[in-house]
């Protein structure tokens, strides 16, 4: 588990860099020979619980909730929420807010994803996966427009006692509220937050993607090569998410959380 600082902020071990765009040139001595290797393994003790490693310096645990049955999903989500609250000392009402990295994904563009309505695109189709990260602990929650109710403990977690950071967070929050009833009042846009960081002063990051913002803020501390093609579900295994989806959805969430941690930490 991550350690907690005197200020209440969850502290992670040092992280390591995001892949460079081909157009971005760096001196030869600063270029990495290859991206970090990403590995995943399921734990024997828990179903849908995974350990993910990024190279030798970053490790995280990911809990996957893909059951549409409320009675099955609610206890798993509650255990995860209670766990990160204990980790961050956030049981008391006046405790330090928990910093949550948030991302959300559509299955459009993935092999064997959901069948969407004809003419659907990322603008008008609902998110199918919610990705949260606190410290080194991620939660991937499957979203089903035709499934049962979303656990109240998850909605309450994002509504109060947390500060949520993400890329395009306002648009994401509006879509999550419209389609699923989530309310995320304490949210912060990562691009804006990054430009307020001393290391990025004077740089325009308003149109940058997550990798570019990560390079600017984390100074090359996460170097991951995302596959150009990925499957949403495992082939021939019902509705189980693919290992690639679990790995890179978790990486998106932890990257958002770490980008947010550095500027917020500098403000203290």
Secondary structure, DSSP 4 states (H G I P E B T S, - for coil): --EE-TTS-EE-----PPPPPTT----GGG--SSPPPEEEEE-SSSTTEEEEEETTTEEEEEEEE----HHHHHHHHHHHHHHHHHHTT--STTSPPEEEEEEEE-STTSBT---PPTT--TTTSPP-EEEEEETTEEEEEE--TTS-PPPHHHHHHHHSSEEEEETTHHHHHHHHHHHH-----SEEEHHHHHHTSGGGTT---TT--HHHHHHHHHSS-------SS-BSB-TTSTTPBPHHHHHHHHHHHHHHHHHHHHHHHHT-
